[in-house]
Amino acid sequence: MRFGYLMSEERGAASLVLAETATLLSAQGLRLAGAVQFSAADPDGHPCDGDLKVLPDGPVLQLSQPLGQGARGCRMDAGAVETAAAEAARHLGGAALLIVNKFGKLEAGGHGFVPLIAEALERDIPVLVGVNGLNRSAFESFAAGLAEPVLAETGAVLAWLGYAPAIASANVPNTPRARASA
């Protein structure tokens, strides 16, 4: 069983690595399931705004709810996460890897992608999950010592998965970093 997780002190870094990994592996013909997050394009937007792309080819769902300027608290749209998990479940059969952008508040409560992670592990499909400090304790309880940390760098993730380092250095257009540097 392959069960790994990424953590990073830098906000959004694990999401970027997971999205880039998904793009690189898809370009190599690997069949993926799960979801990755892309930051909102609006520079004036809230830092929590973003889109969640269901792997392998969509749909793309808006991850946050517009609560207004004075709103405080969680902006996450739980319905979008649940929809993404249901859509991702349709692609699990035959997948070589399940990527879950984040073990978040819903997952900490046993919802969201938790059933899909469990199913993938039961099917012996490798699972890679982003985890933040806020939900780390809940993730560790869920993982029960079965998950191993993976450095939040694309090359390290590819090495953990057992893929050639050449993929990491491949000049694949349309990766999140390639779009950011364009």
Buried (B, 14 or more C-beta within 10 A) or exposed (E): EBBBBBBBEEEBBBBBBBBBBBBBBBBBEBBBBBBBBBBBEEEEEBEBBBBBBBBBEEEEBEBBBEEEEEEEEEBBBBEBBBBBBEBBBEBBEEBEBBBBBBBBBBBBEEBBBBBBBEBBBEEEBBBBBBBBEEBBEBBBEBBEEEBEEBBBBBBBBBBBBEBEEEBBEEEBEEBBBEEEEE
